[in-house]
Amino acid sequence: MNGHGKLEELRKLNSEYAGLPSMHSSWKLSKNFVAGRGPADAKLMLIGQAPGANEDVQRSPFVGRSGKLLTEALSGNGIDRRSIYITSVVQFFPPRNRMPSREEIELCKPFIFRQIGIIKPRFVMLLGNVALSSVLGRFKVREEHGRIVKKGSTVYFITFHPAAALRSTRTKEMFVSDIRKFARLAGF
């Protein structure tokens, strides 16, 4: 499938995904859908947890403080944010910036796998525990950060969520080091 065909498939998927709130009377997330951003034929896809308050208002992923840190870490290692596809497992803001519930993650999780299937990136960077557990069924970023897991033709790279890096100098150092390691391994 070419870039245009992938873009059309993503549009259809996003339309379906954006309709989730109207399908569930017990919906507790924001009703604002924050679609992934980036080229539909990106070589690298980044997956985070869920949009924050800034993302909910701007309807764009990683535009707040953690997005700024992410962009700086990527560009400092030769990765242009405009060349990658950035999204989250849950693409609706959890009020009060709480952790999405297990049920909310399970409702949204099929969509992330469909996005991966459409984009077919060579690399997927998993940012934090929600992305790690949702996509690979693993649960401890602190123990697995900086590791690569290959599944089929896709290479998954595990690191911290940039929001966690903002809360701890040590975590920030490990996060930046992980991005540097990934950029070298992936040839950026």
Secondary structure, 3 states (H helix, E strand, C coil): CCHHHHHHHHHHHHHHHHCHHHHCCCCCCCCCECCCECCCCCCEEEEECCCCHHHHHHCCCCCCHHHHHHHHHHHCCCCCHHHCEEEECCCECCHHHCCCCHHHHHHHHHHHHHHHHHHCCCEEEEECHHHHHHHHCCCCHHHHCCCEEEECCEEEEEECCHHHHHHCHHHHHHHHHHHHHHHHHHCC
